[in-house]
């Protein structure tokens, strides 16, 4: 009986060790993929910020041009 218990304990430790090792291998394999995804998200966010900035500049330029045109019309 004690022999069966010892075998069961050893099997449980070996199984746990294998699961831990497989998890570590899987996490190590995922790390570069995660880094790539994060870098892509950063590039995407940066592009959106640049687009928003350019859009804001265009709106401001359009408003300024409209004000100048309105001022010219009032002056005339």
JOFENVEN-V956544 format. One record per pair of residues at least 6 apart in sequence whose ideal C-beta (glycine too) atoms are under 7 Angstrom apart, sorted by the first residue. I is the first residue (numbers start at 1). J is the second residue. Records with the same first field share a line. If there is no record, write none. Layout:
I=J / J
This chain:
none
